[in-house]
Amino acid sequence: MLIKRHRYHYKICPWCGGSNTKRLHRKKWMHYIPASKYYSCSNCGMEYLSIFGKFYHIIRDF
């Protein structure tokens, strides 16, 4: 049985626990990292990176 993946994945934010996360488009450098996904939370505004199921908070320097 094949499971069809949808284009937009909604998950729970690991920081605030909200379910309003959106999967954003991958950045160019992310093509070198396999199984990486880029998410943004609508509740708290956090952007985070998921690599092999582990979450990393992204801090922008501007």
Residue frames as a rotation matrix with the C-alpha (Angstrom) as fourth column:
MET 1
0.581 0.814 0.000 0.00
0.814 -0.581 0.000 0.00
0.000 0.000 -1.000 0.00
LEU 2
-0.477 -0.716 0.510 1.35
0.710 -0.656 -0.258 3.41
0.519 0.239 0.821 -0.94
ILE 3
0.263 0.486 -0.834 0.82
0.836 -0.547 -0.055 6.40
-0.482 -0.682 -0.550 1.31
LYS 4
0.226 -0.123 0.966 0.52
0.734 -0.630 -0.252 9.65
0.640 0.766 -0.052 -0.60
ARG 5
-0.402 -0.434 -0.806 2.37
0.836 -0.532 -0.131 12.58
-0.372 -0.727 0.577 0.94
HIS 6
0.729 0.672 0.130 0.76
0.678 -0.685 -0.267 15.97
-0.091 0.283 -0.955 0.82
ARG 7
0.205 -0.665 0.718 2.61
0.513 -0.552 -0.658 19.06
0.834 0.503 0.228 -0.28
TYR 8
-0.139 -0.192 0.972 2.11
-0.608 -0.758 -0.237 20.92
0.782 -0.624 -0.011 2.99
HIS 9
-0.154 -0.007 -0.988 2.81
0.575 0.813 -0.095 19.09
0.804 -0.583 -0.121 6.24
TYR 10
0.261 0.292 0.920 1.34
-0.563 -0.728 0.391 20.36
0.784 -0.620 -0.026 9.48
LYS 11
-0.111 -0.394 -0.912 3.12
0.578 0.721 -0.382 19.31
0.808 -0.570 0.148 12.64
ILE 12
0.884 0.352 -0.307 3.22
0.436 -0.388 0.812 20.37
0.167 -0.852 -0.497 16.26
CYS 13
0.436 -0.726 0.531 5.74
-0.372 -0.683 -0.628 23.07
0.819 0.076 -0.568 17.19
PRO 14
0.117 -0.440 -0.891 8.38
0.654 0.709 -0.264 21.64
0.747 -0.552 0.370 19.59
TRP 15
-0.854 -0.511 0.098 8.58
0.287 -0.619 -0.731 24.94
0.434 -0.596 0.675 21.53
CYS 16
-0.730 0.608 0.313 5.05
-0.684 -0.656 -0.320 26.27
0.011 -0.448 0.894 22.02
GLY 17
-0.776 0.413 0.478 3.06
0.194 0.876 -0.443 23.10
-0.601 -0.251 -0.759 21.27
GLY 18
0.014 0.799 -0.602 0.88
-0.580 -0.484 -0.655 24.83
-0.814 0.358 0.457 18.67
SER 19
-0.036 0.058 0.998 -0.36
0.528 0.848 -0.030 22.93
-0.848 0.526 -0.061 15.65
ASN 20
0.908 0.390 -0.156 -0.11
0.108 -0.575 -0.811 25.85
-0.406 0.719 -0.564 13.20
THR 21
-0.113 -0.984 -0.137 3.27
-0.167 -0.117 0.979 25.00
-0.980 0.133 -0.151 11.70
LYS 22
0.908 0.337 -0.250 3.87
-0.274 0.025 -0.961 25.27
-0.318 0.941 0.116 7.98
ARG 23
0.226 -0.841 0.491 6.53
0.659 0.503 0.559 23.58
-0.717 0.198 0.668 5.95
LEU 24
0.557 -0.124 -0.821 8.49
-0.426 -0.891 -0.154 26.19
-0.713 0.436 -0.549 4.02
HIS 25
0.935 -0.270 -0.230 10.47
-0.138 0.321 -0.937 25.82
0.326 0.908 0.263 0.82
ARG 26
0.625 -0.771 -0.123 13.90
0.700 0.485 0.524 24.30
-0.344 -0.414 0.843 1.18
LYS 27
0.652 -0.527 -0.545 16.90
-0.474 -0.844 0.250 26.60
-0.592 0.095 -0.800 1.04
LYS 28
0.667 -0.413 -0.619 19.62
-0.587 0.221 -0.779 26.01
0.459 0.883 -0.095 -1.54
TRP 29
-0.383 -0.902 0.201 22.13
-0.838 0.247 -0.486 24.74
0.389 -0.354 -0.851 1.04
MET 30
-0.006 0.459 0.889 19.60
-0.783 0.551 -0.290 22.20
-0.622 -0.697 0.356 2.33
HIS 31
0.782 0.288 -0.552 19.90
-0.601 0.582 -0.548 20.12
0.164 0.760 0.628 -0.83
TYR 32
-0.149 -0.919 -0.365 23.26
-0.556 0.383 -0.738 18.88
0.818 0.093 -0.568 0.47
ILE 33
-0.797 -0.035 0.603 21.68
-0.575 0.350 -0.739 17.60
-0.185 -0.936 -0.299 3.71
PRO 34
-0.677 0.576 -0.459 19.44
0.028 0.643 0.765 14.55
0.736 0.505 -0.451 3.17
ALA 35
-0.092 0.795 -0.599 16.03
0.820 0.402 0.408 14.36
0.565 -0.454 -0.689 4.88
SER 36
-0.843 -0.192 -0.502 16.07
0.464 -0.731 -0.500 18.01
-0.271 -0.655 0.706 5.97
LYS 37
0.024 0.909 0.416 12.83
0.858 -0.233 0.458 19.98
0.513 0.346 -0.785 6.31
TYR 38
-0.934 -0.334 0.124 12.26
0.262 -0.880 -0.397 23.65
0.241 -0.338 0.910 7.13
TYR 39
-0.034 0.970 -0.240 9.25
0.916 0.126 0.382 24.66
0.400 -0.207 -0.893 9.27
SER 40
-0.854 -0.101 0.510 7.76
-0.083 -0.942 -0.326 27.88
0.513 -0.321 0.796 10.61
CYS 41
-0.499 0.686 -0.529 5.27
0.864 0.347 -0.365 28.21
-0.067 -0.640 -0.766 13.49
SER 42
-0.203 0.526 0.826 2.39
0.398 -0.726 0.560 30.65
0.894 0.443 -0.062 13.10
ASN 43
0.752 0.542 -0.374 1.78
0.528 -0.157 0.835 30.95
0.394 -0.825 -0.404 16.86
CYS 44
0.650 -0.551 -0.523 5.23
0.424 -0.307 0.852 31.81
-0.630 -0.776 0.034 18.22
GLY 45
0.895 -0.264 -0.360 7.01
-0.440 -0.658 -0.611 32.79
-0.076 0.705 -0.705 14.97
MET 46
0.112 -0.894 0.434 9.85
-0.447 0.344 0.825 30.29
-0.887 -0.286 -0.361 15.47
GLU 47
0.651 -0.053 -0.757 11.57
-0.704 0.332 -0.628 28.89
0.285 0.942 0.179 12.42
TYR 48
0.149 -0.595 0.790 13.21
-0.650 0.543 0.532 25.53
-0.745 -0.593 -0.306 12.85
LEU 49
-0.080 -0.368 -0.926 15.00
-0.920 0.384 -0.074 22.90
0.383 0.847 -0.370 10.86
SER 50
0.610 0.289 0.738 14.25
-0.555 0.821 0.137 19.19
-0.566 -0.493 0.661 11.08
ILE 51
-0.073 -0.686 -0.724 17.06
-0.900 0.358 -0.249 16.80
0.429 0.633 -0.644 10.19
PHE 52
-0.556 -0.089 -0.827 16.31
-0.035 0.996 -0.084 13.09
0.831 -0.018 -0.556 10.58
GLY 53
0.278 0.838 -0.469 13.51
0.533 0.271 0.801 13.89
0.799 -0.473 -0.372 13.05
LYS 54
-0.121 -0.362 -0.924 15.56
0.956 -0.292 -0.011 16.17
-0.266 -0.885 0.382 15.36
PHE 55
0.740 0.518 0.429 14.61
0.607 -0.789 -0.093 19.83
0.290 0.329 -0.898 15.60
TYR 56
-0.395 -0.869 -0.299 17.05
0.905 -0.424 0.036 22.74
-0.158 -0.256 0.954 15.48
HIS 57
0.609 0.591 -0.529 16.07
0.543 -0.797 -0.264 26.36
-0.578 -0.127 -0.806 16.12
ILE 58
-0.001 -0.574 0.819 17.23
0.938 -0.284 -0.198 28.81
0.346 0.768 0.539 13.46
ILE 59
0.392 0.021 -0.920 18.55
0.533 -0.820 0.208 32.15
-0.750 -0.572 -0.332 14.70
ARG 60
0.587 -0.147 0.796 18.91
0.718 -0.361 -0.595 34.81
0.375 0.921 -0.106 12.04
ASP 61
-0.189 -0.773 -0.605 21.74
0.912 -0.367 0.185 37.29
-0.365 -0.517 0.775 12.35
PHE 62
-0.880 -0.068 0.471 19.91
0.282 -0.872 0.400 40.24
0.383 0.484 0.787 10.77
